[in-house]
Structure formats: C-alpha cells, structure tokens
Amino acid sequence: MKKFLIVLILVCVAWIAKLSYDIFQFNQTQVAMQDTLQQLETHSANLNDQIVALQRQTPKPPESNASNVTTTGTGVQASTTTLQVDPMVLIRQQLDLVDFALQQQQYHFALEKLAQLNINIEQYALAPSLKQSLHQVMGKDQQLIQQTVQARTEQQQQIQQLLQQVDVVLTSEIKQAQMKPVSEGDRPFWQRWFELQPAKQPATQLMQRAIILKEVQLRLLVAREALSRGQYLEYQKDLAEIIQILSALPDAQAQKLRKQVEKIKGFNIIPMPVLNTRAMLGS
C-alpha cells in the first residue's frame, strides 16, 4: 500500500510540474506578444509623424524669369507638383494596429489608439461630413470594446474568486496535515473507553487531498488563460476535467467547489469586437 501511495504521489507531482510548465509557457507567449505590439506601435507612430510632416510641406513656387516672357505678354508658367498623401491610408494603418491589439487581447491599448485616431481625424484633409461620420462610428467602436472588456473582466473576476476559495481550502488541508494527533496518554481514561472512530474512507483520496486540490488550482489557472485568449473549447475541456476530479472527493467542500466550477463552465462566448469603422471604409 505504501509503495502504491508513493507511486501515486510521484505521478501527481509530475502532473503538477507539467501544468506549472504550461502556465510558464503561456506567460512567456504573452510577454512576446506585448513586445511585438510595442514594436508595431513604435513603427506606426514613426510612420504617422512622417506622413503628417509630408502633408505640411508646401512646395516653393519657381522664380519668374523675364526671358521666359514672350512679346505678347503671356508667360509660360512652370508646373509644380504637390505631394499628396491619402489620409485614408493612414487611417487604415491605424485601424490595422487597433485590430492587432484586439487579436492580442490588448483592449486598453486598442481603446487608447482608437481614441487617438478619433482626435487626429480633424488634422486630415477630409470632407466635414466624412469626418462627422467617422467620429460617430469610432465612438460606437469604443463603446463596443468597453462592453467587451467589462464582460470579460466579470468572467475573470469570478474565476479569480473561485481560485481564492480553492487556495483557502488548500491552505486548511495543509495545516491539518501538519497537525500532530493527541497521544493516548494525554487523553482521559473515559475517552479511551468510549472512542468513536469514523468510517474509513479511501486512503488514496484522503491522503492526497492537498495534491488533488493543488492540481485543481493549477488547472483553473490554465483554464483562465485559455478563456482570456478566447479558446473556449480548451476552457470547457479544462473545467470538465476539474469537475471530474472534484467529483471523486466525497466531502461537502469539494462538492461545493464542483458546483461553482459547473457555474463558470456555463459562461457565454464573448466574441472579439469587429470594428465598424473598417467596414465603413470598405477595408
């Protein structure tokens, strides 16, 4: 029996180590995405400055030359070319950056860039009616992103509350495991005569409760990461495994946690916002 428990502990520890490594990989991927987003932001800002500078340039008119004037008094005017930059190109580039931020779940960054673009619209050579329409559509896009952020934040908060509850139960289990039982000599003789012992529960469940709850905690972290990336199939799969694990524990605390996991398993899918401004511009 002891050998079996040792093997079971080693398997549980190996599985927990694997889950910890998966969480570490998720964090590394998120850091890499943030670096890429920062580089795109810098490139877009530089491009924006260059285009605005080109728009502000005014070509100097050529000096008049008396030799070019004919006897009839009509002069030949030198042709000048003005560098024209289509403001729609710049707007689409900024929308590309906002779209990329939405795909990377960087909603606050997307809101910031969309608000900045909404302000910069006034600097572009566009018709007043088009500017007004762009302001209205961008305002609706901002509201849509804010609603998405609020809904996803509420889902993440519910998962965080469940993680805290699991942590409280896990801490309690660890403390109870460290408590030493009272020796026979310290108890009154009448307690030793009339001793009621609880029915023995499966040793593999009772002795490994802390490890099982730790696995539940790590799986919840993995599920939370999957939900934040919009991977609902992975999220549902992780929660189904957690429910199966908790169903094997007979105590009331585990069953209460199971019911809460079933509740967050029923989260509605919140799709990524689609920019109406891009649809309006036909891109």
Secondary structure, DSSP 8 states (H G I E B T S, - for coil): -HHHHHHHHHHHHHHHHHHHHHHHHHHHHHHHHHHHHHHHHHHHHHHHHHHHHHHH---------GGGB-TTS-B-----------HHHHHHHHHHHHHHHHHTT-HHHHHHHHHHHHHHGGGS---HHHHHHHHHHHHHHHHHHHHHHHHHHHHHHHHHHHHHHHHHHHHHHHHHHHS----GGGS-HHHHHS--------HHHHTTHHHHHHHHHHHHHHHHHHHHTT-HHHHHHHHHHHHHHHHT--SHHHHHHHHHHHHHHT---------HHHHHHT-
